[in-house]
Amino acid sequence: MSVRSTVLAGIFAAFSTAAAFADGIELHDAYARAASPMAQSGAAFMIIHNHGGPDDRLIGAASPIAQKVELHTHEEDDAGVMRMIHVEEGFALPTDGEIVMERGGKHVMFMGLSESLEQGMTIPLTLIFEAAGEMTFDIEVDLEPRAGHGHDHDGNHDHSHSHGSGD
Ligand SMILES: [Cu+2]
């Protein structure tokens, strides 16, 4: 192979890889919430789908709305208590796989909110991937309770049925 064709092949590989990264990651059902307007912390939930991109990993997140943004999950300890854990190594995102972040499980944690999260507002969220790099999305604040759509597991339901009892 000549020097020239080697260089061209290298350039082509770099471009096609970058395009695959850009096309590969999709965000679905993303929203952010806080427990109350006074809350000092909040969280974001979403499904991240790796649509044909290379194996990747979500390793961090950032947003101007919080002093600190971390990747968290919930785990049950030996006493059966659910605890929130900072997952420093992040979440694997294999080719054609997905990261499901939903209430009671994995989430993006906002600590030290600089403004209160209000229904319908949009916040910027940057997701940092090991391979794909940084991608910034605008996600909506949704404070309404959501029933999980088929992802719920036994024992961790969040279905509060209000029947207008007054409180
Ligand atoms: Cu958390």
Backbone and ligand atoms as CSV (ligand in chain L), in Angstrom:
chain,resi,resn,atom,element,x,y,z
A,1,MET,N,N,0.851,-1.200,0.000
A,1,MET,CA,C,0.000,0.000,0.000
A,1,MET,C,C,0.880,1.242,0.000
A,2,SER,N,N,0.578,2.203,-0.848
A,2,SER,CA,C,1.387,3.415,-0.915
A,2,SER,C,C,1.129,4.286,0.317
A,3,VAL,N,N,2.030,5.224,0.537
A,3,VAL,CA,C,1.856,6.140,1.667
A,3,VAL,C,C,0.554,6.917,1.502
A,4,ARG,N,N,0.315,7.358,0.244
A,4,ARG,CA,C,-0.861,8.177,-0.015
A,4,ARG,C,C,-2.162,7.435,0.309
A,5,SER,N,N,-2.282,6.196,-0.137
A,5,SER,CA,C,-3.537,5.493,0.122
A,5,SER,C,C,-3.678,5.157,1.617
A,6,THR,N,N,-2.555,4.980,2.309
A,6,THR,CA,C,-2.635,4.723,3.744
A,6,THR,C,C,-3.210,5.943,4.467
A,7,VAL,N,N,-2.708,7.126,4.086
A,7,VAL,CA,C,-3.197,8.356,4.714
A,7,VAL,C,C,-4.686,8.549,4.435
A,8,LEU,N,N,-5.078,8.340,3.178
A,8,LEU,CA,C,-6.493,8.503,2.836
A,8,LEU,C,C,-7.365,7.532,3.608
A,9,ALA,N,N,-6.904,6.312,3.731
A,9,ALA,CA,C,-7.685,5.320,4.465
A,9,ALA,C,C,-7.846,5.757,5.915
A,10,GLY,N,N,-6.767,6.319,6.474
A,10,GLY,CA,C,-6.826,6.779,7.861
A,10,GLY,C,C,-7.821,7.909,8.034
A,11,ILE,N,N,-7.812,8.848,7.102
A,11,ILE,CA,C,-8.747,9.974,7.185
A,11,ILE,C,C,-10.182,9.475,7.056
A,12,PHE,N,N,-10.399,8.575,6.117
A,12,PHE,CA,C,-11.743,8.053,5.919
A,12,PHE,C,C,-12.237,7.350,7.191
A,13,ALA,N,N,-11.353,6.562,7.806
A,13,ALA,CA,C,-11.758,5.845,9.013
A,13,ALA,C,C,-12.139,6.832,10.110
A,14,ALA,N,N,-11.364,7.903,10.264
A,14,ALA,CA,C,-11.652,8.885,11.306
A,14,ALA,C,C,-13.009,9.537,11.073
A,15,PHE,N,N,-13.284,9.905,9.817
A,15,PHE,CA,C,-14.562,10.566,9.525
A,15,PHE,C,C,-15.732,9.621,9.731
A,16,SER,N,N,-15.612,8.409,9.230
A,16,SER,CA,C,-16.756,7.512,9.317
A,16,SER,C,C,-17.020,7.123,10.774
A,17,THR,N,N,-15.956,7.046,11.579
A,17,THR,CA,C,-16.154,6.711,12.984
A,17,THR,C,C,-16.886,7.842,13.688
A,18,ALA,N,N,-16.485,9.080,13.419
A,18,ALA,CA,C,-17.128,10.230,14.056
A,18,ALA,C,C,-18.604,10.283,13.693
A,19,ALA,N,N,-18.924,9.999,12.426
A,19,ALA,CA,C,-20.322,10.035,12.002
A,19,ALA,C,C,-21.126,8.967,12.720
A,20,ALA,N,N,-20.527,7.805,12.878
A,20,ALA,CA,C,-21.236,6.723,13.566
A,20,ALA,C,C,-21.530,7.127,15.012
A,21,PHE,N,N,-20.574,7.770,15.666
A,21,PHE,CA,C,-20.809,8.221,17.041
A,21,PHE,C,C,-21.972,9.209,17.100
A,22,ALA,N,N,-21.950,10.166,16.178
A,22,ALA,CA,C,-22.970,11.216,16.218
A,22,ALA,C,C,-24.356,10.640,15.981
A,23,ASP,N,N,-24.439,9.647,15.110
A,23,ASP,CA,C,-25.748,9.078,14.794
A,23,ASP,C,C,-26.176,8.044,15.828
A,24,GLY,N,N,-25.222,7.561,16.592
A,24,GLY,CA,C,-25.490,6.360,17.382
A,24,GLY,C,C,-26.329,6.554,18.620
A,25,ILE,N,N,-26.268,7.739,19.227
A,25,ILE,CA,C,-26.874,7.877,20.549
A,25,ILE,C,C,-28.149,8.703,20.492
A,26,GLU,N,N,-29.216,8.118,21.001
A,26,GLU,CA,C,-30.510,8.789,21.002
A,26,GLU,C,C,-31.040,8.863,22.429
A,27,LEU,N,N,-31.727,9.937,22.688
A,27,LEU,CA,C,-32.316,10.137,24.006
A,27,LEU,C,C,-33.828,10.011,23.876
A,28,HIS,N,N,-34.440,9.244,24.752
A,28,HIS,CA,C,-35.895,9.096,24.733
A,28,HIS,C,C,-36.470,9.421,26.109
A,29,ASP,N,N,-37.662,9.996,26.115
A,29,ASP,CA,C,-38.430,10.198,27.351
A,29,ASP,C,C,-37.623,10.889,28.442
A,30,ALA,N,N,-36.837,11.882,28.063
A,30,ALA,CA,C,-36.009,12.560,29.061
A,30,ALA,C,C,-36.811,13.632,29.790
A,31,TYR,N,N,-36.665,13.673,31.104
A,31,TYR,CA,C,-37.271,14.760,31.879
A,31,TYR,C,C,-36.509,14.927,33.180
A,32,ALA,N,N,-36.657,16.101,33.755
A,32,ALA,CA,C,-36.011,16.393,35.034
A,32,ALA,C,C,-37.084,16.751,36.041
A,33,ARG,N,N,-36.774,16.493,37.296
A,33,ARG,CA,C,-37.753,16.847,38.329
A,33,ARG,C,C,-37.061,17.126,39.659
A,34,ALA,N,N,-37.788,17.789,40.518
A,34,ALA,CA,C,-37.357,17.976,41.894
A,34,ALA,C,C,-38.571,17.694,42.769
A,35,ALA,N,N,-38.303,17.313,44.018
A,35,ALA,CA,C,-39.402,16.922,44.892
A,35,ALA,C,C,-40.307,18.105,45.227
A,36,SER,N,N,-39.747,19.306,45.265
A,36,SER,CA,C,-40.541,20.496,45.569
A,36,SER,C,C,-39.818,21.714,45.021
A,37,PRO,N,N,-40.500,22.851,44.931
A,37,PRO,CA,C,-39.827,24.060,44.430
A,37,PRO,C,C,-38.679,24.503,45.343
A,38,MET,N,N,-38.717,24.077,46.616
A,38,MET,CA,C,-37.677,24.471,47.558
A,38,MET,C,C,-36.498,23.493,47.553
A,39,ALA,N,N,-36.625,22.420,46.831
A,39,ALA,CA,C,-35.620,21.354,46.902
A,39,ALA,C,C,-34.236,21.863,46.493
A,40,GLN,N,N,-33.234,21.372,47.173
A,40,GLN,CA,C,-31.846,21.709,46.852
A,40,GLN,C,C,-31.260,20.768,45.809
A,41,SER,N,N,-31.987,19.693,45.564
A,41,SER,CA,C,-31.481,18.727,44.597
A,41,SER,C,C,-32.612,18.251,43.700
A,42,GLY,N,N,-32.238,17.689,42.584
A,42,GLY,CA,C,-33.215,17.165,41.646
A,42,GLY,C,C,-32.596,16.018,40.875
A,43,ALA,N,N,-33.332,15.506,39.924
A,43,ALA,CA,C,-32.827,14.369,39.169
A,43,ALA,C,C,-33.382,14.399,37.758
A,44,ALA,N,N,-32.691,13.719,36.863
A,44,ALA,CA,C,-33.182,13.577,35.496
A,44,ALA,C,C,-33.267,12.100,35.157
A,45,PHE,N,N,-34.281,11.769,34.384
A,45,PHE,CA,C,-34.545,10.388,33.990
A,45,PHE,C,C,-34.700,10.337,32.479
A,46,MET,N,N,-34.306,9.234,31.892
A,46,MET,CA,C,-34.340,9.126,30.433
A,46,MET,C,C,-33.954,7.712,30.027
A,47,ILE,N,N,-34.170,7.444,28.761
A,47,ILE,CA,C,-33.624,6.215,28.180
A,47,ILE,C,C,-32.615,6.648,27.121
A,48,ILE,N,N,-31.393,6.155,27.247
A,48,ILE,CA,C,-30.359,6.460,26.259
A,48,ILE,C,C,-30.168,5.211,25.421
A,49,HIS,N,N,-30.375,5.371,24.127
A,49,HIS,CA,C,-30.287,4.220,23.229
A,49,HIS,C,C,-29.068,4.375,22.325
A,50,ASN,N,N,-28.288,3.330,22.228
A,50,ASN,CA,C,-27.116,3.329,21.337
A,50,ASN,C,C,-27.513,2.646,20.042
A,51,HIS,N,N,-27.872,3.466,19.066
A,51,HIS,CA,C,-28.431,2.942,17.830
A,51,HIS,C,C,-27.316,2.637,16.838
A,52,GLY,N,N,-26.713,1.469,16.993
A,52,GLY,CA,C,-25.715,1.029,16.025
A,52,GLY,C,C,-24.336,1.625,16.191
A,53,GLY,N,N,-24.131,2.417,17.230
A,53,GLY,CA,C,-22.800,2.967,17.487
A,53,GLY,C,C,-21.923,1.924,18.155
A,54,PRO,N,N,-20.652,2.234,18.332
A,54,PRO,CA,C,-19.752,1.296,18.997
A,54,PRO,C,C,-20.080,1.189,20.485
A,55,ASP,N,N,-19.565,0.172,21.130
A,55,ASP,CA,C,-19.731,0.040,22.579
A,55,ASP,C,C,-19.265,1.324,23.249
A,56,ASP,N,N,-20.040,1.792,24.187
A,56,ASP,CA,C,-19.724,3.072,24.808
A,56,ASP,C,C,-20.060,2.985,26.297
A,57,ARG,N,N,-19.863,4.109,26.976
A,57,ARG,CA,C,-20.155,4.157,28.406
A,57,ARG,C,C,-20.462,5.595,28.780
A,58,LEU,N,N,-21.546,5.777,29.515
A,58,LEU,CA,C,-21.857,7.099,30.049
A,58,LEU,C,C,-21.011,7.289,31.301
A,59,ILE,N,N,-20.128,8.277,31.264
A,59,ILE,CA,C,-19.190,8.424,32.388
A,59,ILE,C,C,-19.407,9.699,33.199
A,60,GLY,N,N,-20.290,10.564,32.741
A,60,GLY,CA,C,-20.532,11.765,33.527
A,60,GLY,C,C,-21.632,12.606,32.916
A,61,ALA,N,N,-22.003,13.662,33.639
A,61,ALA,CA,C,-23.029,14.578,33.167
A,61,ALA,C,C,-22.754,15.945,33.759
A,62,ALA,N,N,-23.280,16.969,33.109
A,62,ALA,CA,C,-23.078,18.330,33.595
A,62,ALA,C,C,-24.273,19.181,33.217
A,63,SER,N,N,-24.549,20.193,34.029
A,63,SER,CA,C,-25.610,21.149,33.714
A,63,SER,C,C,-25.348,22.433,34.484
A,64,PRO,N,N,-25.627,23.578,33.862
A,64,PRO,CA,C,-25.437,24.847,34.578
A,64,PRO,C,C,-26.455,25.050,35.699
A,65,ILE,N,N,-27.481,24.206,35.789
A,65,ILE,CA,C,-28.494,24.436,36.828
A,65,ILE,C,C,-28.077,23.912,38.200
A,66,ALA,N,N,-26.970,23.157,38.262
A,66,ALA,CA,C,-26.576,22.581,39.554
A,66,ALA,C,C,-25.077,22.723,39.767
A,67,GLN,N,N,-24.697,22.812,41.037
A,67,GLN,CA,C,-23.272,22.902,41.361
A,67,GLN,C,C,-22.563,21.597,41.048
A,68,LYS,N,N,-23.274,20.497,41.285
A,68,LYS,CA,C,-22.654,19.203,41.061
A,68,LYS,C,C,-23.659,18.282,40.379
A,69,VAL,N,N,-23.208,17.551,39.386
A,69,VAL,CA,C,-24.075,16.603,38.683
A,69,VAL,C,C,-23.377,15.246,38.704
A,70,GLU,N,N,-24.091,14.248,39.178
A,70,GLU,CA,C,-23.483,12.917,39.312
A,70,GLU,C,C,-24.409,11.848,38.737
A,71,LEU,N,N,-23.811,10.709,38.397
A,71,LEU,CA,C,-24.589,9.549,37.973
A,71,LEU,C,C,-24.861,8.701,39.216
A,72,HIS,N,N,-26.131,8.446,39.449
A,72,HIS,CA,C,-26.526,7.710,40.650
A,72,HIS,C,C,-27.347,6.489,40.298
A,73,THR,N,N,-27.410,5.572,41.232
A,73,THR,CA,C,-28.395,4.505,41.148
A,73,THR,C,C,-28.913,4.220,42.543
A,74,HIS,N,N,-29.938,3.424,42.632
A,74,HIS,CA,C,-30.449,2.973,43.921
A,74,HIS,C,C,-30.101,1.496,44.081
A,75,GLU,N,N,-29.691,1.157,45.265
A,75,GLU,CA,C,-29.420,-0.250,45.551
A,75,GLU,C,C,-29.998,-0.601,46.908
A,76,GLU,N,N,-30.451,-1.835,47.025
A,76,GLU,CA,C,-30.995,-2.282,48.293
A,76,GLU,C,C,-29.854,-2.805,49.147
A,77,ASP,N,N,-29.759,-2.305,50.375
A,77,ASP,CA,C,-28.688,-2.804,51.256
A,77,ASP,C,C,-29.150,-4.075,51.973
A,78,ASP,N,N,-28.290,-4.608,52.839
A,78,ASP,CA,C,-28.582,-5.879,53.498
A,78,ASP,C,C,-29.854,-5.823,54.342
A,79,ALA,N,N,-30.179,-4.621,54.798
A,79,ALA,CA,C,-31.372,-4.472,55.630
A,79,ALA,C,C,-32.632,-4.214,54.789
A,80,GLY,N,N,-32.480,-4.248,53.474
A,80,GLY,CA,C,-33.639,-4.050,52.612
A,80,GLY,C,C,-33.989,-2.585,52.405
A,81,VAL,N,N,-33.070,-1.707,52.778
A,81,VAL,CA,C,-33.312,-0.267,52.616
A,81,VAL,C,C,-32.720,0.191,51.288
A,82,MET,N,N,-33.491,0.955,50.529
A,82,MET,CA,C,-32.985,1.472,49.263
A,82,MET,C,C,-32.069,2.669,49.518
A,83,ARG,N,N,-30.876,2.600,48.982
A,83,ARG,CA,C,-29.924,3.695,49.143
A,83,ARG,C,C,-29.495,4.213,47.787
A,84,MET,N,N,-29.224,5.519,47.762
A,84,MET,CA,C,-28.766,6.156,46.539
A,84,MET,C,C,-27.239,6.100,46.509
A,85,ILE,N,N,-26.698,5.667,45.397
A,85,ILE,CA,C,-25.255,5.463,45.296
A,85,ILE,C,C,-24.699,6.234,44.110
A,86,HIS,N,N,-23.569,6.907,44.338
A,86,HIS,CA,C,-22.863,7.585,43.259
A,86,HIS,C,C,-22.072,6.526,42.482
A,87,VAL,N,N,-22.373,6.357,41.194
A,87,VAL,CA,C,-21.721,5.323,40.390
A,87,VAL,C,C,-20.595,5.985,39.592
A,88,GLU,N,N,-19.383,5.931,40.159
A,88,GLU,CA,C,-18.276,6.683,39.558
A,88,GLU,C,C,-17.851,6.127,38.208
A,89,GLU,N,N,-18.008,4.828,38.003
A,89,GLU,CA,C,-17.581,4.243,36.729
A,89,GLU,C,C,-18.630,4.437,35.636
A,90,GLY,N,N,-19.790,4.953,35.999
A,90,GLY,CA,C,-20.824,5.226,35.005
A,90,GLY,C,C,-21.578,3.979,34.587
A,91,PHE,N,N,-22.299,4.114,33.477
A,91,PHE,CA,C,-23.165,3.033,33.014
A,91,PHE,C,C,-22.749,2.587,31.614
A,92,ALA,N,N,-22.596,1.293,31.433
A,92,ALA,CA,C,-22.217,0.745,30.128
A,92,ALA,C,C,-23.344,0.966,29.122
A,93,LEU,N,N,-22.943,1.259,27.895
A,93,LEU,CA,C,-23.916,1.454,26.804
A,93,LEU,C,C,-23.416,0.694,25.582
A,94,PRO,N,N,-23.648,-0.619,25.552
A,94,PRO,CA,C,-23.132,-1.417,24.433
A,94,PRO,C,C,-23.853,-1.096,23.128
A,95,THR,N,N,-23.263,-1.526,22.042
A,95,THR,CA,C,-23.893,-1.378,20.732
A,95,THR,C,C,-25.313,-1.918,20.769
A,96,ASP,N,N,-26.261,-1.107,20.320
A,96,ASP,CA,C,-27.680,-1.456,20.282
A,96,ASP,C,C,-28.282,-1.708,21.671
A,97,GLY,N,N,-27.557,-1.303,22.692
A,97,GLY,CA,C,-28.099,-1.428,24.044
A,97,GLY,C,C,-28.691,-0.113,24.496
A,98,GLU,N,N,-29.169,-0.089,25.737
A,98,GLU,CA,C,-29.721,1.147,26.260
A,98,GLU,C,C,-29.449,1.267,27.754
A,99,ILE,N,N,-29.456,2.497,28.217
A,99,ILE,CA,C,-29.388,2.774,29.648
A,99,ILE,C,C,-30.765,3.296,30.036
A,100,VAL,N,N,-31.421,2.579,30.914
A,100,VAL,CA,C,-32.747,3.006,31.357
A,100,VAL,C,C,-32.588,3.709,32.699
A,101,MET,N,N,-32.872,4.986,32.712
A,101,MET,CA,C,-32.836,5.736,33.960
A,101,MET,C,C,-34.265,6.081,34.317
A,102,GLU,N,N,-34.734,5.547,35.418
A,102,GLU,CA,C,-36.112,5.788,35.820
A,102,GLU,C,C,-36.185,5.880,37.330
A,103,ARG,N,N,-37.307,6.380,37.815
A,103,ARG,CA,C,-37.425,6.611,39.250
A,103,ARG,C,C,-37.265,5.309,40.016
A,104,GLY,N,N,-36.463,5.376,41.086
A,104,GLY,CA,C,-36.180,4.189,41.874
A,104,GLY,C,C,-34.962,3.441,41.377
A,105,GLY,N,N,-34.350,3.904,40.284
A,105,GLY,CA,C,-33.181,3.232,39.723
A,105,GLY,C,C,-32.118,4.242,39.351
A,106,LYS,N,N,-31.509,3.997,38.211
A,106,LYS,CA,C,-30.456,4.898,37.748
A,106,LYS,C,C,-31.025,6.288,37.467
A,107,HIS,N,N,-30.207,7.317,37.736
A,107,HIS,CA,C,-30.630,8.678,37.420
A,107,HIS,C,C,-29.431,9.609,37.346
A,108,VAL,N,N,-29.659,10.760,36.735
A,108,VAL,CA,C,-28.687,11.851,36.794
A,108,VAL,C,C,-29.099,12.716,37.973
A,109,MET,N,N,-28.158,12.933,38.893
A,109,MET,CA,C,-28.476,13.667,40.126
A,109,MET,C,C,-27.960,15.096,40.042
A,110,PHE,N,N,-28.836,16.042,40.340
A,110,PHE,CA,C,-28.435,17.451,40.414
A,110,PHE,C,C,-28.317,17.839,41.880
A,111,MET,N,N,-27.128,18.255,42.294
A,111,MET,CA,C,-26.941,18.647,43.688
A,111,MET,C,C,-26.582,20.124,43.746
A,112,GLY,N,N,-27.294,20.834,44.613
A,112,GLY,CA,C,-27.068,22.274,44.719
A,112,GLY,C,C,-27.681,23.016,43.547
A,113,LEU,N,N,-29.003,22.926,43.437
A,113,LEU,CA,C,-29.692,23.594,42.323
A,113,LEU,C,C,-29.505,25.104,42.424
A,114,SER,N,N,-29.202,25.717,41.289
A,114,SER,CA,C,-29.021,27.169,41.295
A,114,SER,C,C,-30.342,27.887,41.029
A,115,GLU,N,N,-31.343,27.164,40.544
A,115,GLU,CA,C,-32.679,27.738,40.413
A,115,GLU,C,C,-33.677,26.620,40.618
A,116,SER,N,N,-34.904,26.989,40.992
A,116,SER,CA,C,-35.872,25.931,41.236
A,116,SER,C,C,-36.393,25.401,39.903
A,117,LEU,N,N,-36.674,24.118,39.891
A,117,LEU,CA,C,-37.176,23.473,38.676
A,117,LEU,C,C,-38.683,23.663,38.624
A,118,GLU,N,N,-39.147,24.305,37.574
A,118,GLU,CA,C,-40.571,24.559,37.457
A,118,GLU,C,C,-41.148,23.852,36.249
A,119,GLN,N,N,-42.377,23.405,36.428
A,119,GLN,CA,C,-43.076,22.649,35.391
A,119,GLN,C,C,-42.951,23.318,34.026
A,120,GLY,N,N,-42.524,22.561,33.034
A,120,GLY,CA,C,-42.507,23.059,31.666
A,120,GLY,C,C,-41.233,23.784,31.256
A,121,MET,N,N,-40.377,24.125,32.217
A,121,MET,CA,C,-39.144,24.788,31.812
A,121,MET,C,C,-38.192,23.773,31.189
A,122,THR,N,N,-37.237,24.288,30.438
A,122,THR,CA,C,-36.293,23.420,29.755
A,122,THR,C,C,-34.904,23.685,30.317
A,123,ILE,N,N,-34.165,22.635,30.573
A,123,ILE,CA,C,-32.807,22.797,31.097
A,123,ILE,C,C,-31.810,22.088,30.180
A,124,PRO,N,N,-30.607,22.635,30.066
A,124,PRO,CA,C,-29.582,21.952,29.282
A,124,PRO,C,C,-28.918,20.848,30.110
A,125,LEU,N,N,-28.730,19.715,29.496
A,125,LEU,CA,C,-28.045,18.609,30.168
A,125,LEU,C,C,-26.986,18.066,29.212
A,126,THR,N,N,-25.749,18.068,29.680
A,126,THR,CA,C,-24.662,17.506,28.880
A,126,THR,C,C,-24.352,16.111,29.394
A,127,LEU,N,N,-24.387,15.158,28.490
A,127,LEU,CA,C,-24.020,13.787,28.828
A,127,LEU,C,C,-22.627,13.530,28.279
A,128,ILE,N,N,-21.780,12.912,29.086
A,128,ILE,CA,C,-20.390,12.693,28.698
A,128,ILE,C,C,-20.166,11.194,28.503
A,129,PHE,N,N,-19.835,10.837,27.261
A,129,PHE,CA,C,-19.625,9.435,26.913
A,129,PHE,C,C,-18.141,9.175,26.688
A,130,GLU,N,N,-17.717,7.984,27.053
A,130,GLU,CA,C,-16.320,7.605,26.893
A,130,GLU,C,C,-15.902,7.690,25.421
A,131,ALA,N,N,-16.702,7.160,24.514
A,131,ALA,CA,C,-16.344,7.144,23.090
A,131,ALA,C,C,-16.934,8.337,22.343
A,132,ALA,N,N,-18.188,8.620,22.541
A,132,ALA,CA,C,-18.877,9.648,21.746
A,132,ALA,C,C,-18.572,11.061,22.230
A,133,GLY,N,N,-17.992,11.191,23.415
A,133,GLY,CA,C,-17.674,12.522,23.921
A,133,GLY,C,C,-18.893,13.187,24.550
A,134,GLU,N,N,-18.910,14.514,24.515
A,134,GLU,CA,C,-19.976,15.258,25.180
A,134,GLU,C,C,-21.117,15.556,24.221
A,135,MET,N,N,-22.340,15.349,24.677
A,135,MET,CA,C,-23.517,15.687,23.885
A,135,MET,C,C,-24.468,16.458,24.790
A,136,THR,N,N,-24.937,17.606,24.313
A,136,THR,CA,C,-25.832,18.423,25.139
A,136,THR,C,C,-27.255,18.368,24.593
A,137,PHE,N,N,-28.184,18.148,25.500
A,137,PHE,CA,C,-29.602,18.057,25.143
A,137,PHE,C,C,-30.381,19.068,25.978
A,138,ASP,N,N,-31.494,19.536,25.440
A,138,ASP,CA,C,-32.440,20.306,26.238
A,138,ASP,C,C,-33.509,19.350,26.717
A,139,ILE,N,N,-33.687,19.285,28.019
A,139,ILE,CA,C,-34.717,18.384,28.520
A,139,ILE,C,C,-35.730,19.161,29.351
A,140,GLU,N,N,-36.936,18.650,29.339
A,140,GLU,CA,C,-38.048,19.364,29.958
A,140,GLU,C,C,-38.188,18.988,31.430
A,141,VAL,N,N,-38.611,19.961,32.210
A,141,VAL,CA,C,-38.942,19.682,33.604
A,141,VAL,C,C,-40.377,19.188,33.654
A,142,ASP,N,N,-40.564,18.039,34.266
A,142,ASP,CA,C,-41.904,17.478,34.415
A,142,ASP,C,C,-42.073,17.021,35.855
A,143,LEU,N,N,-42.865,17.764,36.595
A,143,LEU,CA,C,-43.031,17.468,38.020
A,143,LEU,C,C,-44.193,16.518,38.278
A,144,GLU,N,N,-44.941,16.185,37.224
A,144,GLU,CA,C,-46.089,15.293,37.414
A,144,GLU,C,C,-45.590,13.899,37.753
A,145,PRO,N,N,-46.302,13.228,38.646
A,145,PRO,CA,C,-45.922,11.842,38.909
A,145,PRO,C,C,-46.133,11.008,37.650
A,146,ARG,N,N,-45.227,10.103,37.390
A,146,ARG,CA,C,-45.353,9.265,36.198
A,146,ARG,C,C,-45.475,7.817,36.610
A,147,ALA,N,N,-46.413,7.147,36.030
A,147,ALA,CA,C,-46.461,5.704,36.219
A,147,ALA,C,C,-45.459,5.100,35.247
A,148,GLY,N,N,-44.642,4.191,35.750
A,148,GLY,CA,C,-43.685,3.538,34.864
A,148,GLY,C,C,-44.447,2.801,33.779
A,149,HIS,N,N,-43.878,2.729,32.573
A,149,HIS,CA,C,-44.589,2.019,31.526
A,149,HIS,C,C,-43.952,0.666,31.285
A,150,GLY,N,N,-44.250,-0.239,32.184
A,150,GLY,CA,C,-43.840,-1.616,31.972
A,150,GLY,C,C,-42.450,-1.954,32.442
A,151,HIS,N,N,-41.711,-0.972,32.964
A,151,HIS,CA,C,-40.367,-1.273,33.435
A,151,HIS,C,C,-40.336,-1.566,34.934
A,152,ASP,N,N,-41.443,-1.297,35.600
A,152,ASP,CA,C,-41.446,-1.443,37.057
A,152,ASP,C,C,-41.224,-2.887,37.477
A,153,HIS,N,N,-40.545,-3.042,38.594
A,153,HIS,CA,C,-40.360,-4.359,39.155
A,153,HIS,C,C,-41.152,-4.446,40.442
A,154,ASP,N,N,-41.472,-5.638,40.832
A,154,ASP,CA,C,-42.265,-5.832,42.041
A,154,ASP,C,C,-41.595,-5.187,43.244
A,155,GLY,N,N,-42.408,-4.624,44.096
A,155,GLY,CA,C,-41.892,-4.134,45.366
A,155,GLY,C,C,-41.378,-2.712,45.325
A,156,ASN,N,N,-41.336,-2.114,44.177
A,156,ASN,CA,C,-40.788,-0.757,44.124
A,156,ASN,C,C,-41.721,0.159,43.343
A,157,HIS,N,N,-42.990,-0.031,43.523
A,157,HIS,CA,C,-43.934,0.768,42.759
A,157,HIS,C,C,-44.113,2.145,43.368
A,158,ASP,N,N,-44.446,3.042,42.518
A,158,ASP,CA,C,-44.564,4.434,42.929
A,158,ASP,C,C,-45.943,4.946,42.538
A,159,HIS,N,N,-46.914,4.055,42.635
A,159,HIS,CA,C,-48.248,4.421,42.195
A,159,HIS,C,C,-49.056,4.937,43.376
A,160,SER,N,N,-49.081,6.223,43.535
A,160,SER,CA,C,-49.924,6.757,44.599
A,160,SER,C,C,-51.265,7.109,43.987
A,161,HIS,N,N,-52.278,6.370,44.364
A,161,HIS,CA,C,-53.611,6.613,43.816
A,161,HIS,C,C,-54.334,7.618,44.696
A,162,SER,N,N,-54.431,8.814,44.222
A,162,SER,CA,C,-55.137,9.827,44.980
A,162,SER,C,C,-56.603,9.786,44.609
A,163,HIS,N,N,-57.457,9.710,45.607
A,163,HIS,CA,C,-58.898,9.694,45.329
A,163,HIS,C,C,-59.558,10.931,45.880
A,164,GLY,N,N,-58.844,11.997,45.905
A,164,GLY,CA,C,-59.442,13.254,46.321
A,164,GLY,C,C,-59.840,13.285,47.782
A,165,SER,N,N,-59.025,12.666,48.636
A,165,SER,CA,C,-59.366,12.633,50.052
A,165,SER,C,C,-59.127,13.975,50.729
A,166,GLY,N,N,-58.494,14.848,50.082
A,166,GLY,CA,C,-58.347,16.185,50.648
A,166,GLY,C,C,-56.937,16.487,51.114
A,167,ASP,N,N,-56.173,15.464,51.440
A,167,ASP,CA,C,-54.759,15.709,51.697
A,167,ASP,C,C,-53.981,14.544,51.136
L,1,CU,CU,CU,-29.327,10.554,43.360
